[in-house]
């Protein structure tokens, strides 16, 4: 067995352990729950898109304004009260 084969074997073992973990199973169930509620999914995607935009802006060296930060905070407050997110 080559070193690369050993690495692949360990990677497969790790993948299997993750798939069998309770944490992953809870994540999959929660994801399915969110996806079954279209409005919740749209809200979550909107928040994630906005969060990513601001992160990219920061990475490009552009300052994030107070208004942008406040908008993201308000979106977070909205999604945080949604029981399906």
QUIVEN-V71271 format. One record per backbone hydrogen bond with DSSP energy under -1.0 kcal/mol. CO is the residue of the C=O (numbers start at 1). NH is the residue of the N-H. E is the energy in kcal/mol with one decimal. If there is no record, write none. Layout:
BEGIN
CO | NH | E
CO | NH | E
END
This chain:
BEGIN
2 | 6 | -2.1
3 | 7 | -2.1
4 | 8 | -2.6
5 | 9 | -2.4
6 | 10 | -2.3
7 | 11 | -2.7
8 | 12 | -2.5
9 | 13 | -2.2
10 | 14 | -2.4
11 | 15 | -2.6
12 | 16 | -2.5
13 | 17 | -2.3
14 | 18 | -2.5
15 | 19 | -2.5
16 | 20 | -1.7
18 | 21 | -1.1
21 | 25 | -2.0
22 | 26 | -2.5
23 | 27 | -2.3
24 | 28 | -2.7
25 | 29 | -2.0
26 | 30 | -2.7
27 | 31 | -2.7
28 | 32 | -2.3
29 | 33 | -2.1
30 | 34 | -2.4
31 | 35 | -2.6
32 | 36 | -1.4
34 | 37 | -1.5
37 | 41 | -2.2
38 | 42 | -2.5
39 | 43 | -2.3
40 | 44 | -2.6
41 | 45 | -2.6
42 | 46 | -2.4
43 | 47 | -2.2
44 | 48 | -2.7
45 | 49 | -2.8
46 | 50 | -2.4
47 | 51 | -2.6
48 | 52 | -2.4
49 | 53 | -2.4
50 | 54 | -2.2
51 | 55 | -2.0
52 | 56 | -2.8
53 | 57 | -2.3
54 | 58 | -2.2
55 | 59 | -2.5
56 | 60 | -1.8
57 | 62 | -2.2
58 | 61 | -1.8
65 | 69 | -2.2
66 | 70 | -2.5
67 | 71 | -2.4
68 | 72 | -2.2
69 | 73 | -2.2
70 | 74 | -2.4
71 | 75 | -2.2
72 | 76 | -2.3
73 | 77 | -2.2
74 | 78 | -2.1
75 | 79 | -2.5
76 | 80 | -2.3
82 | 85 | -1.6
END
